[in-house]
Amino acid sequence: MKQILVISGKGGTGKTTFTASLAQLQKKVVVCDCDVDAPDLHMLLNPKKQEKIEFKGQQMAYIDRNLCRNCGKCSMLCQFQAIGKGFVVDPVRCEGCGVCSWNCPCNAITMKERIAGEYYISKIKNGYMVHALLNPGESNSGKLVSAVKKKGREIAEQKGFDKILIDGAPGIACPVIASLSGVDLAVIVTEPTLSGFHDMERVHRLCEHFKLKTNAVVNKFDLNTAETGHIEKYCREKGIEVIGKIPFSEAITEALMKGKTVLESKKSNPVVNILHEINRKVWNSTEEKI
């Protein structure tokens, strides 16, 4: 089973649009959207939801008013000021540390997991998709990413699929780190801007730390050829193969406005041939030794 992760050091590089195109070029694939804080891959792949699963995040304190003696010890010990007047727990402030529960003299406080979001198993034209949404303000995005990936592997094994394509979150935070585990290749999608290059460096250093093979794709490369050259020089020095350069194309924008990829909307556009070639290189790269 091959697992390909598409990441970017920053938002707006075209990572998700690129992932959607790769997904549509497969005959049988499981797609995992691991950008759980702001998922949008579903807008292009139009999955049909088959199952919804609740995601339980961190614990929260619950006070049993029948047992509580109003001693105030819990409020005094809470460093997050989560227990206010009337000994009511503020769900936003509560960090689930459990100090109040451990120190309650009348055992009136219990710690319970709370629903922090949900994830879905859906059907797409050429396979399955696992995607999720973390509730606003909730933590544990890395834990939800791991749950999405685990379910994706289970589906691939059950259906006999040998390809898993993962759309990671932008940046280098917890959800990206959780996305990196167990993959065969990370494809970094960047753009020829100073911020694009800077953030590509950061996410590549993260991949290096985990000894993960990386390739790169430069999107809208022709808008700044000098910066594209800078990116290519960096990749040569670091042993990163640039497997494709995608030119700026109004056809891509027009397709996105219709909720489609350029593969569906403008099949005769030159960008389509470039995407086919990148797709071939992506999956062939997993055959090579790191």
C-alpha positions, -999 to +999 in steps of 0.1 A: +000+000+000+014+034-010+006+065+010+013+099-006+010+131+014+006+165-002+017+194+020+027+231+018+044+254+041+017+280+038-019+283+027-029+295-008-002+276-028-028+254-046-022+223-025-058+212-022-065+219-059-035+198-068-045+170-045-080+169-060-065+166-095-042+137-084-072+120-068-092+122-100-064+106-120-066+073-100-088+044-108-091+032-072-080+054-043-087+063-007-084+100-001-079+115+034-084+151+040-062+158+070-068+196+071-093+191+099-094+227+110-105+241+076-113+212+052-122+221+017-112+191-005-148+179-004-158+210-024-140+196-055-145+158-050-182+160-040-182+130-017-214+112-008-214+107+030-221+071+041-211+072+078-206+099+105-184+092+135-181+114+166-146+124+176-140+127+213-112+151+222-098+162+255-116+157+288-137+182+306-147+186+342-183+179+353-195+189+387-223+169+404-243+195+423-258+169+445-224+160+458-208+194+458-204+211+492-194+245+477-160+243+495-143+263+466-112+242+465-116+234+428-120+270+419-090+280+439-068+253+423-079+258+387-051+278+369-073+283+339-101+300+359-125+275+343-147+272+374-167+303+380-196+316+401-220+289+412-192+263+405-201+260+369-174+248+345-166+270+315-161+246+286-139+271+267-115+276+296-114+240+308-082+223+297-091+189+310-061+187+333-080+169+361-066+188+390-100+198+403-112+162+401-082+148+420-084+173+448-122+174+453-128+163+489-163+150+482-157+133+448-182+156+431-161+162+400-156+137+372-136+140+340-155+131+308-145+131+271-164+157+252-174+157+215-148+178+197-158+172+161-167+144+137-153+126+108-170+110+078-166+080+055-178+090+020-179+076-015-163+094-044-164+084-081-132+064-080-130+052-044-135+065-009-128+096+011-123+101+048-127+137+059-134+155+092-142+188+109-129+199+143-153+220+163-142+257+165-119+263+194-111+226+200-076+212+204-064+177+195-063+183+158-034+159+156-054+132+173-082+137+148-058+136+119-045+102+132-081+089+134-088+100+098-056+083+085-063+051+105-098+049+091-084+055+056-059+026+059-087+003+072-109+011+042-080+005+018-073-028+033-110-039+033-115-028-003-081-041-016-069-006-027-032+000-028-032+038-030-039+064-002-037+101-011-035+125+019-042+162+018-023+177+047-028+210+065-007+240+056+021+250+079+042+228+102+020+225+133+005+194+150-019+183+122+010+183+097+033+163+120+005+137+125+000+136+088+036+126+082+036+093+100+037+062+079+037+079+045+060+069+016+064+103+001+056+139+009+050+162-021+055+199-012+035+223-033+050+258-033+048+290-052+074+314-065+071+341-038+094+349-009+069+336+016+063+305-005+100+297-006+105+304+032+076+282+042+087+254+018+121+254+036+104+251+070+082+222+060+111+205+042+132+207+074+103+190+092+103+162+067+141+159+070+137+155+108+114+125+102+137+112+075+109+114+049+115+115+012+102+147-004+094+159-039+084+194-049+059+210-073+061+247-082+026+261-089+022+293-110+060+290-117+059+315-146+046+344-125+081+349-111+108+329-129+136+343-108+121+330-076+113+297-093+150+295-101+158+302-065+134+273-055+150+249-080+185+258-068+175+250-032+159+217-042+190+207-061+212+214-030+188+195-007+183+165-030+146+173-036+133+163-070+111+190-086+086+167-103+066+194-120+061+231-127+025+242-133+020+275-152-005+301-142-037+293-161-071+311-161-086+277-169-078+265-134-095+296-119-126+292-141-129+255-132-127+263-095-155+288-098-176+259-110-165+237-082-144+215-105-108+208-113-092+216-146-093+179-155-131+180-155-136+214-170-108+220-196-096+186-207-077+200-237-058+226-216-020+221-216-020+220-178-039+187-180-009+170-197+014+184-170-008+171-142-008+136-159+030+136-160+033+148-124+009+121-113+030+094-130+062+107-113+045+109-079+035+073-078+067+061-095+088+079-068+075+055-042+092+027-060+126+043-056+148+038-026+152+068-003 
